[in-house]
Amino acid sequence: MDIYSRKIVGWQVYEEESSALAGELMTDICQREGILPNQVTLHSDNGSPMKGATMLATLQELGVIPSFSRPSVSNDNPYSESLFRTLKYISGYPDRPFLDLLAARTWVQWFVDWYNHEHLHSAINFVAPDQRHKGLDVKILAKRKQVYEQAKSIHPERWSGDIRNWEPVEEVYLNPEKKQSETEEKKAA
């Protein structure tokens, strides 16, 4: 997942996990997305497929910077956790195991298509991840702001304050640095 756009840029379902398969997926993603060396960081868990020699060699060859969750911390990537929650709670999530690998891949393909193209993501001001990934969100949000301003000017009695902020989200961080509280700042001074 690209954390800026929230778009799922690559996925695969296999019968087993391996460093080689993870490396193949990353190679495919980098080629398809036109990723240049040292352009992206891959944040992943500490699982053996992601830390295996084949995967690490692939990342080095691709110029992808590896980053790992803290040991024994399963929720170090809130973007992935949010995506997993969306996946698990979507209407139509299977309540029984998939019949076979093809059935699993078919369902995941449907989910990825829906998520990337139809799901209006609240963290990026209700545009679809694919729209943001393509840079279309700026125009969409500007039009939305115009519609809201016009509606407020026609019926100001329906508004108790300003319109919703429809500015594009400019920056996202995996683990933003926490600001010191005023008390900590005073103690440090």
C-alpha positions in Angstrom: 0.0 0.0 0.0 1.2 3.5 -0.8 0.6 5.4 2.4 0.3 8.7 0.7 -2.6 7.7 -1.6 -3.7 4.6 0.4 -3.8 2.7 -2.9 -3.0 -1.0 -2.8 -0.2 -1.0 -5.4 0.4 -4.7 -5.3 -0.9 -7.9 -3.9 -0.8 -11.7 -4.3 -2.2 -14.7 -2.7 -0.1 -17.8 -2.4 -0.4 -21.2 -0.7 2.7 -20.4 1.3 4.9 -17.6 2.5 8.4 -17.2 1.2 11.1 -14.6 0.8 11.4 -15.4 -2.9 7.7 -14.8 -3.5 7.7 -11.6 -1.6 10.7 -10.5 -3.7 8.9 -11.3 -6.9 5.9 -9.2 -5.8 8.2 -6.2 -5.0 9.9 -6.5 -8.3 6.5 -6.5 -10.1 5.3 -3.5 -8.1 8.5 -1.5 -8.7 8.4 -2.2 -12.5 4.6 -1.4 -12.8 4.8 1.7 -10.7 8.0 3.0 -12.2 9.8 3.1 -8.8 13.3 4.6 -9.0 16.1 3.5 -6.7 16.0 5.1 -3.3 12.5 6.5 -4.0 10.5 4.4 -1.5 10.7 2.7 1.8 9.0 -0.6 2.4 7.7 -0.8 6.0 6.9 -4.4 6.9 6.5 -6.7 9.8 9.4 -8.9 11.2 8.1 -12.0 9.5 10.7 -14.3 7.9 9.5 -13.7 4.3 10.1 -10.0 4.7 13.5 -10.4 6.4 14.7 -13.4 4.4 18.0 -13.1 2.4 16.2 -13.3 -1.0 13.8 -10.5 -0.2 16.5 -8.3 1.3 18.7 -8.9 -1.8 15.8 -8.0 -4.0 15.1 -4.8 -2.1 18.8 -3.9 -2.4 18.8 -4.6 -6.1 15.6 -2.5 -6.6 16.9 0.3 -4.4 14.0 0.0 -2.0 14.8 0.9 1.6 13.7 -1.7 4.1 12.0 -0.7 7.4 10.6 -3.1 10.0 8.1 -3.0 12.8 9.5 -3.0 16.3 9.9 -6.6 17.6 6.6 -8.0 19.1 4.6 -4.9 18.0 1.8 -6.0 15.7 0.3 -2.6 15.0 3.3 -0.5 14.1 1.8 0.4 10.7 -1.6 2.0 11.3 -2.2 2.2 7.5 -2.0 -1.5 7.1 -4.0 -2.1 10.3 -6.8 0.1 8.9 -6.7 -1.7 5.6 -7.0 -5.1 7.3 -10.0 -3.8 9.3 -11.7 -2.5 6.2 -11.1 -5.9 4.5 -12.4 -7.9 7.5 -15.5 -5.8 8.0 -16.6 -5.3 4.4 -20.0 -6.7 3.4 -19.3 -9.9 1.6 -16.2 -10.9 3.6 -16.3 -14.7 3.5 -17.5 -16.4 6.6 -16.1 -19.8 5.5 -12.6 -20.7 4.2 -12.1 -20.3 0.5 -12.6 -23.4 -1.6 -9.3 -23.1 -3.3 -6.5 -20.7 -4.2 -8.4 -19.4 -7.3 -11.4 -18.5 -5.1 -9.1 -16.6 -2.7 -7.4 -14.7 -5.5 -10.7 -13.9 -7.1 -12.1 -12.5 -3.9 -9.0 -10.4 -3.1 -9.0 -9.1 -6.7 -12.6 -7.9 -6.2 -11.7 -6.3 -2.9 -8.6 -4.5 -4.3 -10.6 -3.2 -7.2 -13.4 -1.9 -4.9 -11.0 -0.4 -2.4 -8.8 1.4 -5.0 -11.6 2.7 -7.2 -14.8 2.9 -5.3 -14.0 3.2 -1.6 -14.1 6.9 -0.6 -11.4 7.0 2.1 -12.1 9.3 5.0 -8.4 10.0 5.8 -7.9 11.5 2.3 -11.1 13.6 2.3 -13.4 11.0 0.8 -11.7 10.4 -2.6 -10.8 7.0 -3.9 -7.2 5.9 -3.4 -6.7 5.5 -7.1 -7.9 9.1 -7.6 -5.4 10.4 -5.1 -2.6 8.2 -6.6 -3.2 9.8 -10.0 -3.3 13.3 -8.5 -7.0 13.7 -9.4 -7.9 14.5 -5.8 -6.9 18.2 -6.0 -9.5 18.9 -8.8 -12.1 16.8 -7.1 -11.7 18.5 -3.7 -11.6 22.0 -5.3 -15.0 21.2 -7.0 -16.4 19.8 -3.8 -15.3 23.0 -1.9 -17.0 25.1 -4.6 -20.3 23.1 -4.3 -20.3 23.5 -0.5 -19.6 27.2 -0.6 -22.4 27.7 -3.1 -24.8 25.6 -1.0 -23.9 27.7 2.1 -24.4 31.0 0.2 -27.9 29.9 -1.0 -29.0 28.5 2.4 -26.8 30.0 5.2 -29.3 29.0 7.8 -28.3 25.3 7.3 -24.8 26.0 8.4 -23.6 26.6 11.9 -20.0 27.4 11.0 -17.5 27.0 8.2 -17.8 24.4 5.5 -15.9 21.2 5.8 -12.2 21.4 5.0 -11.9 20.0 1.5 -8.2 20.8 1.1 -6.0 17.9 0.0 -4.1 16.1 2.7 -0.5 17.2 1.9 1.7 15.0 4.0 1.4 11.7 5.7 3.8 10.0 8.1 4.1 6.4 9.2 5.1 7.3 12.7 4.9 11.1 13.2 7.1 12.6 15.8 5.1 13.5 18.8 5.2 17.2 19.9 6.4 17.8 23.4 3.7 19.0 25.7 4.0 22.5 27.1 5.0 21.0 30.5 7.9 19.0 28.9 9.0 22.1 27.0 9.1 24.2 30.2 11.1 21.5 32.0 13.5 21.3 29.1 14.0 25.1 29.1 
